[in-house]
Amino acid sequence: MIVRILHYDRARLMPSHPSLSARKGRLSLSIDQGLLDRLESFKDRINLSAHPEQLFGRLLEQLENRDWAARNADALVTHGRDIAATGLAGAEFDRI
């Protein structure tokens, strides 16, 4: 059984248009020159600040979700077994 749980509102975390007042930091990255050469022809369609920021946000979200699932694995397994045994989840589960 695969369980996917989102524990926060994505819209608040990853707005489609970042706030201009958001606190920004600087980071130096080393990027493969071949990749940069390929990106050159798309530079009018790729914002090299905003797009990597969005990709880092998605990566961070995946890592946080995996860590949360690992920390709560026992409870998730127990809950899954209870659902399998009763066929109920959520509010119905609380009434048992």
Secondary structure, DSSP 4 states (H G I P E B T S, - for coil): -------S-HHHHS-SS--TTS----------HHHHHHHHTTTTT--TTHHHHHHHHHHHHHHHHHHHHHHTHHHHHHHHHHHHHHS--THHHHT-
